[in-house]
Amino acid sequence: MFSKACEYGIRASIFIAVNSLKNQRVSPKEIAKEIDSPEAFTAKILQKLVKNNVVSSKKGAHGGFEIEKVKMKNITLADIVTAIDGNHVYEDCGTGLSTCSESNPCPMHAKFKSVRGELKLFLENTNLEDMALDINLGESILKR
């Protein structure tokens, strides 16, 4: 459903949030290692996240990526998905047809429409702070 870049973007954002709660910035190399993503690919994803104000970066000896604690509660998974993949996850056909529509539906159209709606609600109502706190409490993981 999500592109590989989007999956990495979500994991990177959560990892950055976890570290930001500890007042720590993380380097692109640390992020790539933690989310098991190639460094160059991770760098491109991080650029999109910075451009879309999901994360911020600081240059220099004490630089790296961070998310302001006050912003964390307002950054949702939907913000990350939109930054990386756009809105296609909410709009594309479940079978991949380019001609699927209300007037020309694929066999999955009606049921997939409700699944997309539920997914959108979930993404819009799940914030980075909650995800980072789950990691810190040991209730979830980012790595296998």
A tleap script that builds the chain and sets N, CA, C and O, in Angstrom:
source leaprc.protein.ff14SB
mol = sequence {
  NMET PHE SER LYS ALA CYS GLU TYR GLY ILE
  ARG ALA SER ILE PHE ILE ALA VAL ASN SER
  LEU LYS ASN GLN ARG VAL SER PRO LYS GLU
  ILE ALA LYS GLU ILE ASP SER PRO GLU ALA
  PHE THR ALA LYS ILE LEU GLN LYS LEU VAL
  LYS ASN ASN VAL VAL SER SER LYS LYS GLY
  ALA HIE GLY GLY PHE GLU ILE GLU LYS VAL
  LYS MET LYS ASN ILE THR LEU ALA ASP ILE
  VAL THR ALA ILE ASP GLY ASN HIE VAL TYR
  GLU ASP CYS GLY THR GLY LEU SER THR CYS
  SER GLU SER ASN PRO CYS PRO MET HIE ALA
  LYS PHE LYS SER VAL ARG GLY GLU LEU LYS
  LEU PHE LEU GLU ASN THR ASN LEU GLU ASP
  MET ALA LEU ASP ILE ASN LEU GLY GLU SER
  ILE LEU LYS CARG
}
set mol.1.N position { 0.818 -1.195 0.000 }
set mol.1.CA position { 0.000 0.000 0.000 }
set mol.1.C position { 0.865 1.264 0.000 }
set mol.1.O position { 0.612 2.198 -0.761 }
set mol.2.N position { 1.893 1.283 0.865 }
set mol.2.CA position { 2.824 2.407 0.878 }
set mol.2.C position { 4.052 2.033 0.060 }
set mol.2.O position { 4.407 0.859 -0.050 }
set mol.3.N position { 4.694 3.042 -0.510 }
set mol.3.CA position { 5.964 2.786 -1.198 }
set mol.3.C position { 7.023 2.460 -0.159 }
set mol.3.O position { 6.847 2.742 1.026 }
set mol.4.N position { 8.122 1.865 -0.604 }
set mol.4.CA position { 9.230 1.564 0.298 }
set mol.4.C position { 9.761 2.865 0.913 }
set mol.4.O position { 10.101 2.904 2.095 }
set mol.5.N position { 9.829 3.924 0.106 }
set mol.5.CA position { 10.291 5.223 0.610 }
set mol.5.C position { 9.389 5.715 1.739 }
set mol.5.O position { 9.869 6.270 2.728 }
set mol.6.N position { 8.098 5.512 1.590 }
set mol.6.CA position { 7.151 5.954 2.621 }
set mol.6.C position { 7.314 5.133 3.898 }
set mol.6.O position { 7.281 5.680 5.000 }
set mol.7.N position { 7.488 3.832 3.749 }
set mol.7.CA position { 7.727 2.987 4.922 }
set mol.7.C position { 8.967 3.460 5.672 }
set mol.7.O position { 8.952 3.591 6.895 }
set mol.8.N position { 10.042 3.715 4.924 }
set mol.8.CA position { 11.271 4.210 5.543 }
set mol.8.C position { 11.042 5.595 6.161 }
set mol.8.O position { 11.567 5.887 7.235 }
set mol.9.N position { 10.269 6.437 5.492 }
set mol.9.CA position { 9.979 7.773 6.009 }
set mol.9.C position { 9.239 7.733 7.333 }
set mol.9.O position { 9.521 8.519 8.237 }
set mol.10.N position { 8.297 6.818 7.442 }
set mol.10.CA position { 7.555 6.667 8.700 }
set mol.10.C position { 8.497 6.191 9.796 }
set mol.10.O position { 8.504 6.747 10.894 }
set mol.11.N position { 9.289 5.167 9.504 }
set mol.11.CA position { 10.217 4.643 10.516 }
set mol.11.C position { 11.271 5.674 10.894 }
set mol.11.O position { 11.616 5.808 12.068 }
set mol.12.N position { 11.784 6.401 9.908 }
set mol.12.CA position { 12.789 7.437 10.196 }
set mol.12.C position { 12.196 8.521 11.088 }
set mol.12.O position { 12.834 8.957 12.046 }
set mol.13.N position { 10.984 8.954 10.778 }
set mol.13.CA position { 10.339 10.005 11.573 }
set mol.13.C position { 10.121 9.559 13.006 }
set mol.13.O position { 10.329 10.331 13.941 }
set mol.14.N position { 9.701 8.312 13.180 }
set mol.14.CA position { 9.498 7.794 14.535 }
set mol.14.C position { 10.829 7.715 15.268 }
set mol.14.O position { 10.910 8.091 16.438 }
set mol.15.N position { 11.874 7.233 14.601 }
set mol.15.CA position { 13.200 7.150 15.223 }
set mol.15.C position { 13.710 8.535 15.625 }
set mol.15.O position { 14.263 8.707 16.711 }
set mol.16.N position { 13.526 9.496 14.763 }
set mol.16.CA position { 13.933 10.874 15.079 }
set mol.16.C position { 13.130 11.388 16.270 }
set mol.16.O position { 13.682 12.045 17.152 }
set mol.17.N position { 11.830 11.093 16.304 }
set mol.17.CA position { 10.982 11.531 17.420 }
set mol.17.C position { 11.424 10.901 18.740 }
set mol.17.O position { 11.485 11.579 19.766 }
set mol.18.N position { 11.730 9.614 18.712 }
set mol.18.CA position { 12.206 8.927 19.919 }
set mol.18.C position { 13.439 9.633 20.472 }
set mol.18.O position { 13.531 9.880 21.674 }
set mol.19.N position { 14.377 9.954 19.600 }
set mol.19.CA position { 15.599 10.623 20.034 }
set mol.19.C position { 15.354 12.072 20.431 }
set mol.19.O position { 16.004 12.586 21.341 }
set mol.20.N position { 14.431 12.724 19.762 }
set mol.20.CA position { 14.110 14.117 20.099 }
set mol.20.C position { 13.503 14.215 21.493 }
set mol.20.O position { 13.709 15.208 22.190 }
set mol.21.N position { 12.757 13.193 21.904 }
set mol.21.CA position { 12.214 13.182 23.267 }
set mol.21.C position { 13.329 13.132 24.307 }
set mol.21.O position { 13.142 13.541 25.453 }
set mol.22.N position { 14.493 12.625 23.894 }
set mol.22.CA position { 15.668 12.550 24.774 }
set mol.22.C position { 16.609 13.727 24.535 }
set mol.22.O position { 17.742 13.731 25.015 }
set mol.23.N position { 16.130 14.733 23.786 }
set mol.23.CA position { 16.925 15.914 23.443 }
set mol.23.C position { 18.181 15.554 22.652 }
set mol.23.O position { 19.231 16.169 22.839 }
set mol.24.N position { 18.076 14.566 21.776 }
set mol.24.CA position { 19.205 14.140 20.955 }
set mol.24.C position { 18.864 14.286 19.469 }
set mol.24.O position { 17.765 13.946 19.030 }
set mol.25.N position { 19.827 14.797 18.715 }
set mol.25.CA position { 19.709 14.810 17.256 }
set mol.25.C position { 20.368 13.544 16.727 }
set mol.25.O position { 21.265 12.986 17.358 }
set mol.26.N position { 19.912 13.099 15.561 }
set mol.26.CA position { 20.486 11.899 14.970 }
set mol.26.C position { 20.975 12.183 13.553 }
set mol.26.O position { 20.377 12.969 12.818 }
set mol.27.N position { 22.067 11.528 13.189 }
set mol.27.CA position { 22.657 11.725 11.869 }
set mol.27.C position { 21.936 10.855 10.840 }
set mol.27.O position { 21.274 9.880 11.195 }
set mol.28.N position { 22.070 11.216 9.566 }
set mol.28.CA position { 21.475 10.376 8.517 }
set mol.28.C position { 22.022 8.941 8.563 }
set mol.28.O position { 21.296 7.986 8.287 }
set mol.29.N position { 23.288 8.802 8.908 }
set mol.29.CA position { 23.905 7.473 8.992 }
set mol.29.C position { 23.248 6.639 10.100 }
set mol.29.O position { 22.952 5.460 9.905 }
set mol.30.N position { 23.024 7.258 11.257 }
set mol.30.CA position { 22.362 6.554 12.370 }
set mol.30.C position { 20.943 6.151 11.979 }
set mol.30.O position { 20.490 5.045 12.273 }
set mol.31.N position { 20.262 7.065 11.316 }
set mol.31.CA position { 18.877 6.791 10.904 }
set mol.31.C position { 18.843 5.625 9.925 }
set mol.31.O position { 18.055 4.693 10.087 }
set mol.32.N position { 19.697 5.681 8.915 }
set mol.32.CA position { 19.740 4.611 7.907 }
set mol.32.C position { 20.012 3.257 8.558 }
set mol.32.O position { 19.389 2.254 8.207 }
set mol.33.N position { 20.938 3.237 9.500 }
set mol.33.CA position { 21.271 1.986 10.184 }
set mol.33.C position { 20.070 1.482 10.981 }
set mol.33.O position { 19.740 0.297 10.926 }
set mol.34.N position { 19.427 2.366 11.712 }
set mol.34.CA position { 18.314 1.972 12.569 }
set mol.34.C position { 17.104 1.471 11.778 }
set mol.34.O position { 16.421 0.541 12.207 }
set mol.35.N position { 16.843 2.081 10.635 }
set mol.35.CA position { 15.658 1.681 9.865 }
set mol.35.C position { 16.010 0.694 8.756 }
set mol.35.O position { 15.149 0.305 7.966 }
set mol.36.N position { 17.272 0.293 8.701 }
set mol.36.CA position { 17.750 -0.688 7.727 }
set mol.36.C position { 17.468 -0.242 6.291 }
set mol.36.O position { 16.857 -0.958 5.498 }
set mol.37.N position { 17.936 0.963 5.994 }
set mol.37.CA position { 17.729 1.569 4.679 }
set mol.37.C position { 19.079 2.034 4.122 }
set mol.37.O position { 19.949 2.442 4.891 }
set mol.38.N position { 19.265 1.979 2.813 }
set mol.38.CA position { 20.511 2.506 2.237 }
set mol.38.C position { 20.675 3.997 2.566 }
set mol.38.O position { 19.703 4.752 2.542 }
set mol.39.N position { 21.900 4.408 2.870 }
set mol.39.CA position { 22.155 5.797 3.297 }
set mol.39.C position { 21.714 6.830 2.268 }
set mol.39.O position { 21.070 7.815 2.629 }
set mol.40.N position { 22.044 6.628 1.002 }
set mol.40.CA position { 21.690 7.617 -0.024 }
set mol.40.C position { 20.172 7.731 -0.162 }
set mol.40.O position { 19.640 8.830 -0.320 }
set mol.41.N position { 19.485 6.609 -0.102 }
set mol.41.CA position { 18.018 6.597 -0.184 }
set mol.41.C position { 17.418 7.299 1.028 }
set mol.41.O position { 16.463 8.065 0.904 }
set mol.42.N position { 17.984 7.034 2.195 }
set mol.42.CA position { 17.526 7.671 3.428 }
set mol.42.C position { 17.705 9.185 3.349 }
set mol.42.O position { 16.830 9.937 3.779 }
set mol.43.N position { 18.821 9.630 2.807 }
set mol.43.CA position { 19.091 11.066 2.672 }
set mol.43.C position { 18.023 11.748 1.821 }
set mol.43.O position { 17.577 12.848 2.148 }
set mol.44.N position { 17.614 11.100 0.733 }
set mol.44.CA position { 16.567 11.674 -0.128 }
set mol.44.C position { 15.225 11.743 0.598 }
set mol.44.O position { 14.482 12.714 0.454 }
set mol.45.N position { 14.926 10.722 1.366 }
set mol.45.CA position { 13.683 10.697 2.142 }
set mol.45.C position { 13.701 11.813 3.184 }
set mol.45.O position { 12.711 12.522 3.364 }
set mol.46.N position { 14.834 11.962 3.867 }
set mol.46.CA position { 14.963 12.999 4.892 }
set mol.46.C position { 14.807 14.394 4.290 }
set mol.46.O position { 14.228 15.279 4.921 }
set mol.47.N position { 15.319 14.596 3.072 }
set mol.47.CA position { 15.146 15.884 2.390 }
set mol.47.C position { 13.659 16.190 2.196 }
set mol.47.O position { 13.224 17.321 2.414 }
set mol.48.N position { 12.889 15.194 1.793 }
set mol.48.CA position { 11.440 15.400 1.614 }
set mol.48.C position { 10.761 15.718 2.939 }
set mol.48.O position { 9.866 16.561 3.000 }
set mol.49.N position { 11.190 15.042 3.995 }
set mol.49.CA position { 10.588 15.282 5.310 }
set mol.49.C position { 10.915 16.678 5.819 }
set mol.49.O position { 10.073 17.323 6.443 }
set mol.50.N position { 12.132 17.151 5.559 }
set mol.50.CA position { 12.514 18.514 5.947 }
set mol.50.C position { 11.713 19.524 5.126 }
set mol.50.O position { 11.162 20.480 5.671 }
set mol.51.N position { 11.654 19.306 3.826 }
set mol.51.CA position { 10.935 20.213 2.926 }
set mol.51.C position { 9.463 20.348 3.322 }
set mol.51.O position { 8.866 21.411 3.148 }
set mol.52.N position { 8.888 19.281 3.848 }
set mol.52.CA position { 7.477 19.282 4.245 }
set mol.52.C position { 7.271 19.549 5.737 }
set mol.52.O position { 6.186 19.321 6.271 }
set mol.53.N position { 8.320 20.033 6.402 }
set mol.53.CA position { 8.255 20.441 7.812 }
set mol.53.C position { 7.853 19.325 8.771 }
set mol.53.O position { 7.235 19.582 9.805 }
set mol.54.N position { 8.199 18.102 8.432 }
set mol.54.CA position { 7.958 16.993 9.352 }
set mol.54.C position { 9.114 16.909 10.342 }
set mol.54.O position { 8.895 16.743 11.542 }
set mol.55.N position { 10.338 17.024 9.847 }
set mol.55.CA position { 11.536 17.032 10.688 }
set mol.55.C position { 12.343 18.281 10.349 }
set mol.55.O position { 12.108 18.929 9.330 }
set mol.56.N position { 13.292 18.606 11.215 }
set mol.56.CA position { 14.200 19.710 10.909 }
set mol.56.C position { 15.628 19.205 11.038 }
set mol.56.O position { 15.901 18.203 11.700 }
set mol.57.N position { 16.531 19.929 10.385 }
set mol.57.CA position { 17.933 19.518 10.441 }
set mol.57.C position { 18.796 20.697 10.848 }
set mol.57.O position { 18.502 21.852 10.541 }
set mol.58.N position { 19.859 20.371 11.540 }
set mol.58.CA position { 20.859 21.353 11.964 }
set mol.58.C position { 22.198 20.874 11.444 }
set mol.58.O position { 22.526 19.691 11.531 }
set mol.59.N position { 22.967 21.802 10.904 }
set mol.59.CA position { 24.302 21.461 10.406 }
set mol.59.C position { 25.330 21.712 11.490 }
set mol.59.O position { 25.068 22.419 12.463 }
set mol.60.N position { 26.502 21.124 11.312 }
set mol.60.CA position { 27.605 21.372 12.227 }
set mol.60.C position { 27.923 20.183 13.103 }
set mol.60.O position { 27.350 19.102 12.965 }
set mol.61.N position { 28.860 20.418 14.012 }
set mol.61.CA position { 29.374 19.355 14.876 }
set mol.61.C position { 28.287 18.710 15.737 }
set mol.61.O position { 28.330 17.507 15.994 }
set mol.62.N position { 27.333 19.491 16.174 }
set mol.62.CA position { 26.249 18.959 17.016 }
set mol.62.C position { 24.947 18.919 16.236 }
set mol.62.O position { 23.861 19.034 16.806 }
set mol.63.N position { 25.069 18.755 14.925 }
set mol.63.CA position { 23.903 18.760 14.050 }
set mol.63.C position { 23.230 17.412 13.964 }
set mol.63.O position { 23.562 16.471 14.685 }
set mol.64.N position { 22.285 17.350 13.068 }
set mol.64.CA position { 21.524 16.132 12.857 }
set mol.64.C position { 20.060 16.464 12.678 }
set mol.64.O position { 19.695 17.627 12.501 }
set mol.65.N position { 19.231 15.455 12.724 }
set mol.65.CA position { 17.795 15.621 12.532 }
set mol.65.C position { 17.077 15.561 13.860 }
set mol.65.O position { 17.457 14.819 14.765 }
set mol.66.N position { 16.026 16.364 13.956 }
set mol.66.CA position { 15.232 16.420 15.180 }
set mol.66.C position { 13.814 16.849 14.848 }
set mol.66.O position { 13.518 17.298 13.741 }
set mol.67.N position { 12.949 16.698 15.837 }
set mol.67.CA position { 11.582 17.191 15.755 }
set mol.67.C position { 11.317 17.916 17.068 }
set mol.67.O position { 11.518 17.356 18.145 }
set mol.68.N position { 10.870 19.147 16.973 }
set mol.68.CA position { 10.569 19.900 18.193 }
set mol.68.C position { 9.484 19.174 18.976 }
set mol.68.O position { 8.479 18.744 18.410 }
set mol.69.N position { 9.694 19.042 20.272 }
set mol.69.CA position { 8.734 18.321 21.115 }
set mol.69.C position { 7.334 18.911 21.009 }
set mol.69.O position { 6.344 18.179 20.996 }
set mol.70.N position { 7.254 20.235 20.934 }
set mol.70.CA position { 5.930 20.877 20.876 }
set mol.70.C position { 5.199 20.581 19.561 }
set mol.70.O position { 3.972 20.667 19.505 }
set mol.71.N position { 5.941 20.234 18.507 }
set mol.71.CA position { 5.340 19.914 17.212 }
set mol.71.C position { 4.934 18.444 17.083 }
set mol.71.O position { 4.077 18.089 16.275 }
set mol.72.N position { 5.566 17.605 17.894 }
set mol.72.CA position { 5.407 16.158 17.739 }
set mol.72.C position { 3.964 15.678 17.819 }
set mol.72.O position { 3.564 14.767 17.094 }
set mol.73.N position { 3.204 16.282 18.685 }
set mol.73.CA position { 1.806 15.867 18.864 }
set mol.73.C position { 0.961 16.253 17.644 }
set mol.73.O position { -0.085 15.655 17.392 }
set mol.74.N position { 1.421 17.254 16.895 }
set mol.74.CA position { 0.645 17.733 15.744 }
set mol.74.C position { 1.088 17.130 14.414 }
set mol.74.O position { 0.452 17.367 13.386 }
set mol.75.N position { 2.167 16.357 14.423 }
set mol.75.CA position { 2.629 15.713 13.192 }
set mol.75.C position { 2.031 14.316 13.150 }
set mol.75.O position { 2.296 13.489 14.022 }
set mol.76.N position { 1.224 14.064 12.132 }
set mol.76.CA position { 0.552 12.775 12.022 }
set mol.76.C position { 1.223 11.889 10.976 }
set mol.76.O position { 2.023 12.351 10.163 }
set mol.77.N position { 0.881 10.628 11.020 }
set mol.77.CA position { 1.373 9.716 9.993 }
set mol.77.C position { 0.882 10.160 8.613 }
set mol.77.O position { 1.565 9.939 7.613 }
set mol.78.N position { -0.283 10.777 8.557 }
set mol.78.CA position { -0.798 11.296 7.275 }
set mol.78.C position { 0.136 12.358 6.717 }
set mol.78.O position { 0.326 12.425 5.502 }
set mol.79.N position { 0.721 13.186 7.567 }
set mol.79.CA position { 1.667 14.206 7.115 }
set mol.79.C position { 2.886 13.556 6.460 }
set mol.79.O position { 3.388 14.037 5.444 }
set mol.80.N position { 3.349 12.470 7.047 }
set mol.80.CA position { 4.518 11.772 6.510 }
set mol.80.C position { 4.174 11.096 5.187 }
set mol.80.O position { 4.924 11.204 4.217 }
set mol.81.N position { 3.049 10.405 5.148 }
set mol.81.CA position { 2.619 9.721 3.925 }
set mol.81.C position { 2.456 10.717 2.787 }
set mol.81.O position { 2.904 10.463 1.669 }
set mol.82.N position { 1.823 11.841 3.062 }
set mol.82.CA position { 1.621 12.874 2.035 }
set mol.82.C position { 2.959 13.446 1.577 }
set mol.82.O position { 3.157 13.692 0.387 }
set mol.83.N position { 3.873 13.659 2.517 }
set mol.83.CA position { 5.193 14.201 2.167 }
set mol.83.C position { 5.965 13.271 1.239 }
set mol.83.O position { 6.667 13.737 0.341 }
set mol.84.N position { 5.846 11.988 1.441 }
set mol.84.CA position { 6.625 11.024 0.665 }
set mol.84.C position { 5.869 10.505 -0.560 }
set mol.84.O position { 6.411 10.488 -1.665 }
set mol.85.N position { 4.631 10.087 -0.366 }
set mol.85.CA position { 3.879 9.434 -1.443 }
set mol.85.C position { 2.776 10.291 -2.055 }
set mol.85.O position { 2.188 9.903 -3.065 }
set mol.86.N position { 2.489 11.434 -1.473 }
set mol.86.CA position { 1.362 12.223 -1.960 }
set mol.86.C position { 0.056 11.608 -1.481 }
set mol.86.O position { 0.028 10.889 -0.481 }
set mol.87.N position { -1.016 11.891 -2.193 }
set mol.87.CA position { -2.339 11.415 -1.774 }
set mol.87.C position { -2.797 10.150 -2.488 }
set mol.87.O position { -3.939 9.726 -2.309 }
set mol.88.N position { -1.936 9.542 -3.290 }
set mol.88.CA position { -2.392 8.414 -4.094 }
set mol.88.C position { -2.908 7.246 -3.255 }
set mol.88.O position { -3.766 6.499 -3.724 }
set mol.89.N position { -2.415 7.065 -2.036 }
set mol.89.CA position { -2.864 5.961 -1.195 }
set mol.89.C position { -4.357 6.090 -0.878 }
set mol.89.O position { -5.024 5.092 -0.605 }
set mol.90.N position { -4.874 7.312 -0.915 }
set mol.90.CA position { -6.287 7.542 -0.631 }
set mol.90.C position { -7.142 7.527 -1.894 }
set mol.90.O position { -8.371 7.523 -1.817 }
set mol.91.N position { -6.496 7.519 -3.044 }
set mol.91.CA position { -7.236 7.712 -4.295 }
set mol.91.C position { -7.092 6.582 -5.311 }
set mol.91.O position { -8.013 6.344 -6.092 }
set mol.92.N position { -5.962 5.884 -5.317 }
set mol.92.CA position { -5.699 4.896 -6.364 }
set mol.92.C position { -6.585 3.661 -6.237 }
set mol.92.O position { -7.093 3.339 -5.163 }
set mol.93.N position { -6.749 2.998 -7.342 }
set mol.93.CA position { -7.523 1.763 -7.436 }
set mol.93.C position { -6.796 0.637 -6.699 }
set mol.93.O position { -5.572 0.531 -6.771 }
set mol.94.N position { -7.548 -0.194 -5.997 }
set mol.94.CA position { -6.978 -1.323 -5.267 }
set mol.94.C position { -6.379 -2.386 -6.165 }
set mol.94.O position { -5.519 -3.152 -5.730 }
set mol.95.N position { -6.823 -2.444 -7.414 }
set mol.95.CA position { -6.268 -3.426 -8.345 }
set mol.95.C position { -5.263 -2.802 -9.301 }
set mol.95.O position { -4.707 -3.487 -10.160 }
set mol.96.N position { -5.029 -1.495 -9.152 }
set mol.96.CA position { -4.037 -0.818 -9.980 }
set mol.96.C position { -4.543 -0.298 -11.312 }
set mol.96.O position { -3.747 0.141 -12.142 }
set mol.97.N position { -5.860 -0.338 -11.535 }
set mol.97.CA position { -6.410 0.164 -12.790 }
set mol.97.C position { -6.413 1.687 -12.820 }
set mol.97.O position { -6.728 2.332 -11.819 }
set mol.98.N position { -6.071 2.245 -13.939 }
set mol.98.CA position { -6.081 3.709 -14.062 }
set mol.98.C position { -7.473 4.221 -14.416 }
set mol.98.O position { -7.744 5.413 -14.271 }
set mol.99.N position { -8.350 3.350 -14.874 }
set mol.99.CA position { -9.691 3.769 -15.291 }
set mol.99.C position { -10.760 3.498 -14.250 }
set mol.99.O position { -11.936 3.736 -14.524 }
set mol.100.N position { -10.411 3.016 -13.081 }
set mol.100.CA position { -11.374 2.701 -12.028 }
set mol.100.C position { -11.986 3.996 -11.477 }
set mol.100.O position { -11.275 4.950 -11.163 }
set mol.101.N position { -13.321 4.005 -11.369 }
set mol.101.CA position { -14.029 5.170 -10.829 }
set mol.101.C position { -15.411 4.727 -10.357 }
set mol.101.O position { -15.778 3.560 -10.489 }
set mol.102.N position { -16.166 5.664 -9.812 }
set mol.102.CA position { -17.537 5.359 -9.377 }
set mol.102.C position { -18.381 4.852 -10.554 }
set mol.102.O position { -19.180 3.928 -10.403 }
set mol.103.N position { -18.193 5.465 -11.717 }
set mol.103.CA position { -18.982 5.082 -12.884 }
set mol.103.C position { -18.387 3.888 -13.640 }
set mol.103.O position { -19.072 3.274 -14.458 }
set mol.104.N position { -17.134 3.562 -13.377 }
set mol.104.CA position { -16.455 2.450 -14.048 }
set mol.104.C position { -15.629 1.685 -13.013 }
set mol.104.O position { -14.401 1.679 -13.088 }
set mol.105.N position { -16.306 1.027 -12.029 }
set mol.105.CA position { -15.587 0.428 -10.902 }
set mol.105.C position { -14.944 -0.923 -11.212 }
set mol.105.O position { -15.447 -1.711 -12.012 }
set mol.106.N position { -13.810 -1.159 -10.544 }
set mol.106.CA position { -13.186 -2.479 -10.593 }
set mol.106.C position { -13.956 -3.379 -9.607 }
set mol.106.O position { -14.810 -2.879 -8.875 }
set mol.107.N position { -13.679 -4.669 -9.571 }
set mol.107.CA position { -14.392 -5.564 -8.655 }
set mol.107.C position { -14.194 -5.236 -7.166 }
set mol.107.O position { -15.036 -5.590 -6.341 }
set mol.108.N position { -13.102 -4.573 -6.825 }
set mol.108.CA position { -12.811 -4.242 -5.423 }
set mol.108.C position { -13.263 -2.836 -5.032 }
set mol.108.O position { -13.183 -2.480 -3.856 }
set mol.109.N position { -13.727 -2.039 -5.968 }
set mol.109.CA position { -13.938 -0.604 -5.783 }
set mol.109.C position { -14.722 -0.254 -4.514 }
set mol.109.O position { -14.233 0.508 -3.680 }
set mol.110.N position { -15.904 -0.789 -4.362 }
set mol.110.CA position { -16.771 -0.399 -3.241 }
set mol.110.C position { -16.144 -0.740 -1.890 }
set mol.110.O position { -16.137 0.089 -0.980 }
set mol.111.N position { -15.623 -1.945 -1.759 }
set mol.111.CA position { -15.028 -2.346 -0.477 }
set mol.111.C position { -13.709 -1.636 -0.221 }
set mol.111.O position { -13.415 -1.256 0.912 }
set mol.112.N position { -12.916 -1.456 -1.266 }
set mol.112.CA position { -11.620 -0.802 -1.104 }
set mol.112.C position { -11.792 0.672 -0.746 }
set mol.112.O position { -10.961 1.247 -0.044 }
set mol.113.N position { -12.855 1.271 -1.224 }
set mol.113.CA position { -13.137 2.677 -0.914 }
set mol.113.C position { -13.284 2.857 0.608 }
set mol.113.O position { -12.758 3.817 1.173 }
set mol.114.N position { -13.992 1.940 1.262 }
set mol.114.CA position { -14.164 2.057 2.710 }
set mol.114.C position { -12.853 1.782 3.451 }
set mol.114.O position { -12.574 2.410 4.472 }
set mol.115.N position { -12.039 0.835 2.934 }
set mol.115.CA position { -10.732 0.554 3.545 }
set mol.115.C position { -9.843 1.787 3.465 }
set mol.115.O position { -9.177 2.142 4.437 }
set mol.116.N position { -9.833 2.444 2.300 }
set mol.116.CA position { -9.032 3.669 2.143 }
set mol.116.C position { -9.500 4.746 3.121 }
set mol.116.O position { -8.684 5.465 3.697 }
set mol.117.N position { -10.805 4.853 3.301 }
set mol.117.CA position { -11.345 5.841 4.240 }
set mol.117.C position { -10.902 5.572 5.666 }
set mol.117.O position { -10.537 6.495 6.394 }
set mol.118.N position { -10.936 4.305 6.066 }
set mol.118.CA position { -10.489 3.929 7.411 }
set mol.118.C position { -8.994 4.176 7.576 }
set mol.118.O position { -8.544 4.643 8.622 }
set mol.119.N position { -8.230 3.858 6.536 }
set mol.119.CA position { -6.787 4.096 6.577 }
set mol.119.C position { -6.499 5.582 6.744 }
set mol.119.O position { -5.647 5.965 7.545 }
set mol.120.N position { -7.199 6.411 6.000 }
set mol.120.CA position { -6.997 7.857 6.087 }
set mol.120.C position { -7.286 8.357 7.506 }
set mol.120.O position { -6.526 9.154 8.056 }
set mol.121.N position { -8.387 7.884 8.091 }
set mol.121.CA position { -8.718 8.285 9.471 }
set mol.121.C position { -7.626 7.848 10.449 }
set mol.121.O position { -7.227 8.617 11.323 }
set mol.122.N position { -7.148 6.619 10.300 }
set mol.122.CA position { -6.080 6.125 11.166 }
set mol.122.C position { -4.836 6.992 11.046 }
set mol.122.O position { -4.270 7.411 12.055 }
set mol.123.N position { -4.409 7.263 9.817 }
set mol.123.CA position { -3.194 8.054 9.599 }
set mol.123.C position { -3.344 9.476 10.112 }
set mol.123.O position { -2.399 10.042 10.660 }
set mol.124.N position { -4.522 10.055 9.939 }
set mol.124.CA position { -4.764 11.431 10.390 }
set mol.124.C position { -4.869 11.535 11.903 }
set mol.124.O position { -4.669 12.613 12.463 }
set mol.125.N position { -5.179 10.428 12.572 }
set mol.125.CA position { -5.384 10.450 14.022 }
set mol.125.C position { -4.263 9.781 14.809 }
set mol.125.O position { -4.408 9.542 16.008 }
set mol.126.N position { -3.153 9.479 14.151 }
set mol.126.CA position { -2.011 8.878 14.828 }
set mol.126.C position { -0.836 9.839 14.719 }
set mol.126.O position { -0.369 10.149 13.623 }
set mol.127.N position { -0.363 10.309 15.879 }
set mol.127.CA position { 0.714 11.306 15.853 }
set mol.127.C position { 2.062 10.706 16.256 }
set mol.127.O position { 2.138 9.632 16.855 }
set mol.128.N position { 3.111 11.434 15.908 }
set mol.128.CA position { 4.473 10.961 16.168 }
set mol.128.C position { 4.784 10.843 17.655 }
set mol.128.O position { 5.510 9.938 18.066 }
set mol.129.N position { 4.253 11.731 18.448 }
set mol.129.CA position { 4.529 11.661 19.881 }
set mol.129.C position { 4.057 10.329 20.459 }
set mol.129.O position { 4.793 9.682 21.204 }
set mol.130.N position { 2.833 9.916 20.119 }
set mol.130.CA position { 2.308 8.648 20.625 }
set mol.130.C position { 3.144 7.464 20.156 }
set mol.130.O position { 3.393 6.530 20.918 }
set mol.131.N position { 3.576 7.508 18.895 }
set mol.131.CA position { 4.388 6.420 18.360 }
set mol.131.C position { 5.736 6.352 19.084 }
set mol.131.O position { 6.201 5.270 19.440 }
set mol.132.N position { 6.357 7.513 19.299 }
set mol.132.CA position { 7.653 7.566 19.982 }
set mol.132.C position { 7.533 7.102 21.430 }
set mol.132.O position { 8.412 6.400 21.932 }
set mol.133.N position { 6.466 7.483 22.093 }
set mol.133.CA position { 6.265 7.057 23.484 }
set mol.133.C position { 6.078 5.546 23.573 }
set mol.133.O position { 6.564 4.917 24.513 }
set mol.134.N position { 5.377 4.957 22.601 }
set mol.134.CA position { 5.219 3.499 22.568 }
set mol.134.C position { 6.573 2.805 22.467 }
set mol.134.O position { 6.810 1.787 23.119 }
set mol.135.N position { 7.460 3.366 21.643 }
set mol.135.CA position { 8.811 2.804 21.509 }
set mol.135.C position { 9.549 2.918 22.841 }
set mol.135.O position { 10.148 1.950 23.309 }
set mol.136.N position { 9.503 4.102 23.447 }
set mol.136.CA position { 10.216 4.330 24.710 }
set mol.136.C position { 9.704 3.438 25.834 }
set mol.136.O position { 10.463 3.055 26.724 }
set mol.137.N position { 8.416 3.110 25.793 }
set mol.137.CA position { 7.830 2.243 26.824 }
set mol.137.C position { 8.043 0.758 26.518 }
set mol.137.O position { 7.669 -0.102 27.316 }
set mol.138.N position { 8.637 0.462 25.376 }
set mol.138.CA position { 8.874 -0.924 24.997 }
set mol.138.C position { 7.634 -1.632 24.480 }
set mol.138.O position { 7.607 -2.860 24.399 }
set mol.139.N position { 6.603 -0.865 24.129 }
set mol.139.CA position { 5.354 -1.458 23.651 }
set mol.139.C position { 5.364 -1.736 22.155 }
set mol.139.O position { 4.486 -2.431 21.644 }
set mol.140.N position { 6.355 -1.194 21.453 }
set mol.140.CA position { 6.479 -1.469 20.026 }
set mol.140.C position { 7.942 -1.347 19.629 }
set mol.140.O position { 8.778 -0.884 20.406 }
set mol.141.N position { 8.237 -1.776 18.394 }
set mol.141.CA position { 9.624 -1.785 17.918 }
set mol.141.C position { 9.709 -1.136 16.544 }
set mol.141.O position { 8.706 -0.997 15.844 }
set mol.142.N position { 10.923 -0.741 16.169 }
set mol.142.CA position { 11.180 -0.190 14.832 }
set mol.142.C position { 12.027 -1.122 13.989 }
set mol.142.O position { 12.105 -0.960 12.771 }
set mol.143.N position { 12.649 -2.073 14.609 }
set mol.143.CA position { 13.605 -2.935 13.941 }
set mol.143.C position { 13.313 -4.390 14.282 }
set mol.143.O position { 12.852 -4.706 15.379 }
set mol.144.N position { 13.587 -5.258 13.337 }
set mol.144.CA position { 13.370 -6.697 13.591 }
set mol.144.C position { 14.407 -7.244 14.516 }
set mol.144.O position { 14.381 -8.431 14.840 }
savepdb mol mol.pdb
quit
